[in-house]
Amino acid sequence: MSEKIAVYPGTFDPMTKGHFDLIVRGAKLYDKLLVAVAATSTKNGAMFSAEDRIAMIREDVARAGLANVEVKILDTLLVEFCRREGVSVVIRGVRVYSDFEYEFQMALTNRRLAPEIETLFMMPSENLAYVTASTVREISRYGGDTAPFVTEAVQKRLKG
């Protein structure tokens, strides 16, 4: 029987506890979970380089003991990454209806490009559903406490 591999792509700039919640839960569902970190962030006020984002995610994944999670750079179309890595499922986080509209459009586009790849929408735990990376960037920009919203590795770098 072949290994079931999923990918959870994103910019993760910065990774929030909501993102990490989906990583932990996705790792339970699949033999291997690839966290694909976008090489470039088009977000306003980008905080971290791709290398830093990858390092932070790897640190948190190791701390959590998630042996079946690998973190890789995403520097091509997602469907091409999936084909190259043998991925059959894309995990996308959906917090609110506006997320769903965007993610639904992307899922249909990816299905058109690669019908063999499925998209799985997952909701974060309800206590994390309001957390966004853009909110964390804003809080950080003005010197607020980001600890309730980000993982340990991210918090260490924000305070460092």
N, C-alpha and C positions, 0 to 999 in steps of 0.2 A: 504494500500500500504506500502511495506516495505521501510525502510530507506536505501538510497544509500550511501554506505561508501567506501571511497577510502583511499589508503595509499600512502604516499610519503616517501620512505625509503632512507637512506643514512648515511654517516659518519658525514657529516656536521662539518668538522674539519678544519677550522671553517666555520660556516654558512656565505655565501656570500649574497650580495643583489640579485644575480641571483637565489639562492635557495629560498630566501624569496619571490621573485616575483612569483615563482611557487606555494608557499604556499598560497599566497593571491589569485591567480587566481584559484587554485584548490579548495579552500574553497568556491568560487562562483559557482563551478560546481556540488558540492556534498552536501548532507545533513550534512555529517560529514567527515572531513579529519583527518586522523591520520598521524602524522609525526613520523616515526619510526627511532629512532637514534640507529645506530649500537653500540652494547655494547663495541666492541673493534675496534680500527682503525688500519688498516694494512698499512696506508699511511706513507711514509717516513717523519720523523720529526713531528710526531703527536704532536699537541699543547695542547689539552684539554682532560680531562677525559670525559667519557660518562655522568656523573652527571653534569659536567660543561656545556657540550654541550646542554643537556636537559634544564638546567636552563636558558641558554641564549635564546634558542628558545622560551621557555615559556614566558620569559620576553618580547620579541619582539611581540609575538602573542597577549599577553595581551595589550600591548601598541597600537597595531593596532585594537583592539576590535574584534578579530576573535573568536567569541563565539563558533563556530562549529569546531574548531581545537583543537585536543588533541595531546600531545607529549608523546610518550611512548618509552621504551627501546626495542630494537630488539636484542634478545638474542637466536634466533633459526633460522631455515630456514624461509625465507620470506613467502613461501607458508603456512607453519604451523602457522605463525603469522596471516596471512590473514584468515585462517580457524577459528582460535581461536577468532578473533575479528569480524568475519562476514563481511569481506572485499571482494568486488567483482572486484575492479579495483586497479591496481598498476600504479601510476604516476611516470614516469621517465623523467628526463630532458635530452634534447639532444641539444648541442650547435653546434657541428661540426661533420663531417662525421665519424671521429674516435670514437666519442661518440656513434654514431648510430651503428657501427659494434659491439662494446662491448655490448651495451644495447639490440640489436637485438638477439644476442646469449643468453643473460640472459633471455630475454622474451620467447624465444623458449624453453629453459630449464624449466622455470617455467610453461609454458603451458603443457609440457610433464608431469610434476609432479602434476599439478593441472589445468586441462583444463577448469574448471569453473571460473578461475580468468583471467581477461583480463588485458593487459598492454596498457596504454595510453602514447604515447610519446608527450611531450610538449616542445616547444622552449621557452627560456626566452625572455624577451623583447630585441629588437635588441641592445639597448644601454648597455645591461648587458651580451651579449652573449660571450664576450671575458674573463669574470671574472671566475677564477678558484680558488678553495681553495688552491691548491698547489702554485699558484702565490702569494696569500695572505700570505701563510706561508713564502715564500721566501722574500717578501717585509718586513715582520715583523722581520724576522731573522736578516736583515741588517739595521733595524731601520728606514725603510721608512714609509711614510704616508699611512696607510691602510684605512683611513676613506672613500675614494671614493668607496671602494669595499665591505665593510662589514656593517652589521646592527649596530644599536646603542649599543645594549647589548654586541656584540662582541668587538666593538671598545673600550668600557669602560673597558673591561677586558684586552685587549691588551695593553692599556695605563696604567692600574692600577698596 
